[in-house]
């Protein structure tokens, strides 16, 4: 089983925190999953799983329990202000920019 990863995702409506076993948030599987939730443009930063576990505890573990497969993504904090304040910028990995092409958005 792949290790768990946590990401802060900045969307048009604000940040969310997610947990997944995917290696990154820019691959086709992640893009399809995010698009199925209506999110076609986002910036993702990996944040340390151990820190997320320490700060969220049971809340994170409940999201992990709901992971349906190794390619699933589960949100464990949708409160944008709270999610944004939980991690320092120094804890965030390099940003990954995912942007649907304008032609795809208009289709």
C-alpha positions in Angstrom: 0.0 0.0 0.0 1.3 3.5 -0.9 2.1 6.0 1.8 -0.4 8.7 2.7 0.1 12.2 1.5 -1.6 15.4 2.5 -2.0 18.5 0.3 -3.3 22.0 0.7 -5.3 22.8 -2.4 -6.1 26.4 -3.3 -9.2 26.6 -5.4 -11.4 29.5 -6.6 -13.4 29.3 -3.4 -10.4 29.0 -1.0 -8.1 26.4 0.4 -9.0 22.9 1.4 -6.9 20.1 2.8 -7.0 16.6 1.3 -5.5 13.2 2.0 -4.6 10.6 -0.7 -2.2 7.9 -1.7 -1.5 9.5 -5.0 2.0 10.7 -5.6 1.0 14.1 -6.7 -1.9 16.4 -7.5 -1.0 17.1 -11.2 -1.4 13.7 -12.7 -4.4 12.6 -14.8 -6.0 10.7 -12.0 -5.9 13.6 -9.6 -7.1 16.0 -12.3 -10.1 13.8 -13.1 -11.0 13.4 -9.4 -10.8 17.2 -8.8 -12.8 17.8 -12.0 -15.5 15.4 -10.8 -15.9 17.8 -7.8 -16.1 20.8 -10.1 -12.5 21.9 -9.5 -10.7 22.5 -12.8 -8.1 25.0 -11.7 -6.0 24.8 -8.5 -2.7 25.2 -6.9 -1.5 22.3 -4.7 1.1 22.2 -2.0 2.1 19.0 -0.3 2.2 19.5 3.5 3.8 17.1 5.9 1.5 14.1 6.7 2.9 13.8 10.3 2.0 17.5 10.9 -1.5 17.0 9.5 -1.9 14.0 11.7 -0.7 15.8 14.8 -3.0 18.8 14.2 -6.1 17.0 12.9 -6.0 13.6 14.6 -9.4 11.9 14.5 -10.6 14.3 11.7 -7.8 13.1 9.4 -8.3 9.5 10.4 -12.0 9.6 9.5 -11.1 10.9 6.0 -8.5 8.1 5.7 -11.1 5.5 6.6 -13.3 6.8 3.8 -10.5 6.4 1.1 -12.1 4.0 -1.3 -8.9 3.0 -3.2 -5.3 4.0 -3.7 -6.4 6.6 -6.3 -9.0 8.3 -4.1 -8.7 11.8 -2.6 -10.6 12.8 0.5 -11.1 16.2 1.9 -10.6 16.6 5.7 -10.9 20.4 6.0 -13.1 22.6 3.9 -12.9 25.6 6.2 -10.6 27.7 4.1 -9.6 30.1 6.8 -8.9 27.4 9.2 -7.0 25.2 6.7 -4.9 28.2 5.7 -3.9 29.1 9.3 -3.0 25.5 10.3 0.3 25.3 8.3 3.1 27.8 8.0 4.3 28.6 4.5 7.7 27.0 5.4 5.9 23.7 5.7 4.4 23.8 2.2 6.2 22.0 -0.6 6.7 23.4 -4.1 3.5 24.6 -5.7 1.9 22.6 -8.5 -0.3 24.6 -10.9 -3.2 22.8 -12.6 -5.2 24.8 -15.1 -7.8 23.6 -17.5 -7.3 25.0 -20.9 -9.8 27.8 -21.8 -11.1 25.6 -24.7 -11.9 22.9 -22.1 -13.7 25.3 -19.8 -15.9 26.5 -22.7 -16.8 23.0 -23.9 
